[in-house]
Amino acid sequence: MKKRVHVFYSGRVQGVGFRMMAEETAHTLGVVGWVKNLRDRRVELVAEGEDGTLREFLDALHAGAMKNFIQQVEVSWSNASDTFNEFEIRYS
């Protein structure tokens, strides 16, 4: 079943390549959605895909080189909306 995950990352997550890593990992796994920097220095991510694939996606983001920069993760799950065709970096 397709799911949606909405995540806010806190810590030193801007200026370290986090969004590019998320985009590359999403493309590799076939995850769709977006990631963007927020003015409060957090990163917001919305992704859709199969439940297991999304968990693999999040594990890759949390366990890779970025794990040292992430201090807090807020995650919420819901059903997929099927509104995305690709994964992209959004600019506010």
Residue, then its C-alpha position, 0 to 999 in steps of 0.5 A: m500500500k502506498k503511503r505518505v511520510h511528512v518529516f521535519y529535520s532539525g539540527r545542522v541540516q542546511g548547507v550540508g548537502f541534505r536535500m541533494m542526498a534526499e533527492e538522489t536517494a529518492h530517485t534511486l528508490g523510486v520515491v516521489g515528493w519534495v524536500k526544502n529548507l525552511r526559514d527556521r533552519r529546519v528541512e521539510l520533506v514529503a515523500e510517497g511510495e510503498d511503505g517498505t520503500l519509504r522506510e528504507f528511504l528514511d533509514a538511508l537518510h538517517a544512517g548515512a553521512m547526515k546522521n551526525f547533522i540531524q538532532q531531531v526528527e518529527v515524522s507523521w504518516s498518512n495515505a498517499s495522495d498520488t499527486f507527485n510524479e517525481f522527487e524534487i528540491r523545492y526552493s522557498 
